Structures are given as C-alpha cells and as structure tokens.
Amino acid sequence: MRRIIVCIKQVPETDKIGIKQEKGTLIRENIENIMNPYDKNALEEALIIKDKFDAEVIVITMGPPQAVDVLKEAISMGADEGVLINDEAFSGSDTLATSKVLAAAINKIADYSIIFCGQKAIDGGTAQVGPQIAELLNLPQVTNVKDIKIKGNKLEIVKATEDGAYLLETETPILLTTTTEINNPRSPTMMGINKAYGENGNKRISILSGKDLNINPKEVGLEGSPTNIYDFCMSKKSKTSEMIEGNKAKEKASILINKLSELNYI
Amino acid sequence: MNFEFNEKQKMIIKNARDLAENYLLPGVIERDETSTFPMDGYKKLGQLGFIGLPYSSEYGGSDAGYLEYVLAVEEIAKVDASLAIAYSVATSLYGGPIADYGTEEQKKKYLPPVLSGDSLGAFNLTEPNAGSDAAGVITRAEKKGDHYLLNGLKCFSTNGPLADYFFVVASTDSEQKTRGLSGFIVEKSFPGVTIGKVDNKMGIRSAQVSEVIFNDVMVPEENLILEEGKGFFLAMKALDGGRMGVAAQALGIAEGAYELARKYLMEREQFGKPLYRNQYLSFKMAELNIKIEQAKLLLYKAACDKDAGRSYTTSAAKAKYACTNLAMEVTTEAVQMHGGNGYMREYHVERMMRDAKITQIYEGTNEIQKLIVSGGLFR
C-alpha cells in the first residue's frame, strides 16, 4: 500500500436543518458545515491501513474555499495532506461533472493503491460520485464495503447487500465505497490538531483549479451537468389509524399479528 | 481586542463537544445515580490530548494554552460536570504546581502519566480543620535524612480514590503556620498511603471524592517542589489556575441547563402556545443569555491573562465568582421552567442544579473570592 486517496465532501449539517412546512424551504440559520459523516468511515478505513502499512493518506475535496475546513479536520484525524479543488467554473456541478473533476485530480495525484469514498452524502444522497470516478478512471470498484483484509497485494473484501454479503478478492488499484458499519471513525487528537492548524498546517494543503487539471469549463459546472431539477416538493406524511375489534385480548392480538404480517412489518 | 476564536480553537471546541455528546451523554443519568466514574471518558480525554492542553509536549502536553483548556472543560461540563471537575483537578491542581514550579526530573516523571489519561492526579490541601484557613494544616512532613516522613489525613480529595499521584501540602515547620507548609508529590504506591472514607455527595456524584491518609509514608526529598516553606504559595498558585477550571465547569453547567430550557420552552405547549411565547419566560431567558455572556467574557479574560503571562489571581477569582453564581441561578431557573418535569431525573436539569452548588464552594468559596478581589481594592 503506497498511497490512499480519500474523497470527502463538506455538507450542511442536514439533520439539524428545519423545513418551513408552508413553503418547503430550508431553515439554514445557525447551520454549520461539516464533513459528510459517511466520508468519515472512508477516511477511518484509510487511516487504519495507514497505521498498519505506513501508507500515505491524501484527502481531496471539491468545493468553495471554506471547504478547506474538512481537509484540516481530516488532517487532524491523521491524514497526511489535503487537496482542495476550487474553481468558480465548478459551481452547479451535478454528480457527473463532480466525478470528472475529482477523477482529473486523482489522475494528477497518481500512484495510488486505493481510492476511498463514503457510501453517499447526507445532502444529495445519490451514491453516484464514487462509482462514476471509478468508471472515468477505468478502475475496478466495490461499493458498500463493510470489511477489508489486506493479504499481500490482494484485498479480501466483504461487500454488504440488502440481504447478505459477498466475500470478494480483488487487486489494487481499486475504488471502494464504505458503509457505516465498517468502523467507528476516530476523533482528532491534539497532536493532529496541532499538525493541521499549527504554523506549518497550510503547507499540507494544496489548491488545484480547473486550469491545473486541464478541465474544459464546458464539461463541468451547470453547463456540463446533464441533471436538471425541475421542481421539488415536500413529501406528504399522513397518519391513519384503525381500531381492531374483537372480544378478547388474545383474539385482537392475533388479528394485529396477521395485519402486521400482511404488511411485511413482521 | 479580538473576540473571534481561531481555527484551532474552534476545532478544539468541536472535538470536545463531539466527545461530550457522543461518549459522555449516554449513561450520564445512571452514572449520577450510582456514583460511577466515567473512566473510559477520562482516558479518552487523555488520549485525545485534552488533559495536557496547557502544557508542553515535552512532558506529554498538547502545546496549547489555558484558554483552550477552559474551552474544553466548558464543553465537557455542558454534559457531565463530574468528569469536568476530575479533568480540571488533574490538569490544574495536580499538573499546575509541577508544570510551573517542578524540576525537570519532576516534570518528566510526574506529568506524562497523568496528562496521557493513564493515571489520575489529585490535590491534597484540605483537612477537617483546614478548609478556607490553610494555616490549620496539621499533616506533618518530617525530614529524616534523604526523605520526609509524612503523617496526616486529608479530606474532600477529588479523584482521591482513583488517583495514582497526589500533590500534598504538609507542614514542615509547625511553628510557622502557612509559611511552614511545603508541597510534595506523593505516589499512591508509596507504602502507608491509604484511601479513607469515600464521600456520598449532593452533586457531581460520579466524581470520586475521599479522604487520603498518610501513615509514616517515606517521601523522597526529590519529591519536594521548590523548597520547604513554599507549600502555601504553590497551593494558592494551583488554586488560581484551578479556579478557572471550576469557572469553566460552572459555565458549562449553566450553558447545558440553559440550552435544555430553551429547547423545552419551544417544545412544551400550554394554553395553546409554546411556553416561550409567554413574555415572562422569553425575557427571563434573555436575562440568562446576557448573564452567560458576561460570565464567559470574565472567564476567557482570566485565561488570556494567564496565557499572556499577566497576573491572573484577581481575574480568576472574578471569573470563578461570576460563573459559579451563574450556574446556580441558571440551573434553578431551568428546573423551574421545566415545571414538574424539571424535578425528575430524566430531564437532566435537576442533576445540573445539584452539580452547580459545589462550584460556589470548592477551590475557594465564593466568600474567599470576594476576599481576594477586595484585598486589592483599598491599597
């Protein structure tokens, strides 16, 4: 294991965002931007490998200048370097355009063994960027990884599925997306915080623009994004209740069990 | 004057808050009920570098300052005031005299195990007849060749039952009163050190507080800090620092209770509207909000004084007085705003009210803080 690249994203803390019911708009006041929690599992897995095999861990993110915060947080946790990919031309990029930018940056960094991505982001929730990067880089990929064992040059991977798991053996280089059950992300230590925010902290961060990556501005941003959002609306929550009639508790309970069973709840 | 935290301080706050919410909040009510110390949480504080925040990395510290340290204690205390005082005692009261006045050997030997969270440190000044009046200390340290023979009983020792290391103030010259007191580092492993009664307390119930008894304990002379007669000075300096820890603990308790009350006032509806739409309650919250800000500024000022190398005895006393009285007021109001629910364990605020009381008492009662402040007024 030489170099591991982890793609991370800065997202609004969506679980603290309220929604104005009447208009369906977001209440963004006092909402902080955080590292996408799913990406922390990806980073942690990279750091576990770093601890064992002394690999170099580079975190990359595409975003506005303030996205440097998540790179520094990642360095506090133990990453070696951070790369911010920032360009006005990127704003409005959908998952495809974003994947193109990240793939170009990964190509430039080069010499990697594993690329880790989180399963999805808590804001968009598409789970598309990881797989698209792999396709663009012509790399093998395994999504929803819940366990990794490194055996020489080979990886033994457990991929979670809805009703079970696959045990796979693969080689590097490869792109992996992680589940939340794969590990418990570590907290930053003060040693890491000093590394990220101390005098030399900024030397660990590099910034790349579209020009640095030879990206055609027409292929990214709004223009390069085939996804269009026509409208969005609030999901309707409705509650209905049904009283179960019967003479005895036992009878009512068996009716309830039948109903729950019909609905596949039990 | 700049009232903005820098990026590093923001990260320290976030890290402490995450630790408090994710590791300390689960089980905090049960730990209070059963007086169980959160040892895992304490060790985690050490592993992440919180306990050594204001000290040099040469001795296992984190190369930050007192401001960073009080910010961390504040965040921990919002959730678990018991752990916050254990932390503060280890950092300020045990670590302070060694880091500020110890020899190189003392610092290298006795700071790293406590700052790493592997061991706890405690501070032993108080005795049954020596509370605010340290001149009443009768624990004796008698010089015998290359060591001192320590005999006596200390009480109300926070971390006492768990600590491996103690900073102990004992009399080396009983005719000299406070000028006859000296400060020593004592290891629990020294023969003759035993733990006496473990106290059953009103609040901070999961912190462990006890008597510590010294019976013919041989303390090597190299464990004396500074020289004989400096014990009172060392204790007072340690308490100047410790007061900021207590102030941060109290501020955290106040903020924790305030936030629970704020949420409750938005959720709870009576007479067809949420409670906060009653001006009496929203104005009361505005008052508490202003008082929290006042106390916070006093505390951060005191910490900045210490970090800048200015005198901080008076500013720490002011911060301790303001923050601890604030904690008592805010928690009492928070219980009242919660109504009957506030009196019940599961709503947290009754615990915070019990925890708040001790902050007005220990590490110098608030009457002593007024003595310190008034002492400088009429010169």
Interface residues (C-beta under 8 A of the other chain):
Chain A: D69 K72 E73 S76 S187 P188 T189 M190 M191 I193 N194 A196 Y197 G198
Chain B: N6 E7 K8 M11 I12 N15 D18 L19 K44 Q47 L48 G49 F50 G52 L53 S57 S62 D63 A64
